[in-house]
């Protein structure tokens, strides 16, 4: 009885990490879409809690501070 555990399945290529950008409304970094816009995320209150609603920064370009 053979105890060989190797397989011949192809190993998928590693994914490139997604670009990230800071949301101008909640100031938290999120992944960007292929077109460079912020992906969907919940809004954040001033106390740091989720609003449960879509953030106003979704679909907009990321915040880039002056001099960056």
N, C-alpha and C positions, 0 to 999 in steps of 0.2 A: 504494500500500500504506500503510495507516494504522499509525502507531507509538504510538497512544494506549494508555497502560497503566492508566488508571483503570478501576475496576470499579463495579458497581452493588450489590454485596453489602452487606448491612447490617452495621454494626460493632456487636459485642456491647457491652453496657454494662459498665464496669469493675466488678470484684468489690470488695466492701468487705472490708478486711483482717479476719481473724478475731481475736477477743479473745484475749489471752494471759494466763497466770497462772503463778506459780511453784509447782513441785512441792515439797511439804513433805518428801519423802524425799530427792530428789537436788538440790534447790535450783537448778534450771535452769528458765527460762521455756518453756512449751509452749503450743500452741493449746488453746483451750477449745471444748467442744461447745456446741450451742445451749442446753443446760440448765445451762451454767456449770461443767461438770466437765472434768478434764484428759483429753486424748486419749491414745491408746496411745503408749507410748515404752519403750525399754529402761531398766533400772536402771543406776545408775552406782556403781562402787566408790569407796572413799575416795581412791584414787589417781587417779580421774578416768577410768577405763576402763569400757567397757560390760560388763555382766554377761551379756548375751545372753539374759536373761530379762525378762519383763514387770516393770516397776517397781511397787512396792506403792502408789504414789500414783495410778495410773491409775484413772479413774472417780470420784475423790474431788474435793471442792472445792479450789481453789487455796489456797496458804499466803498469809495476809495478816498482815504484821508488826504488832505492837502499836503504836498511835499513827498508823497509816497511813490 
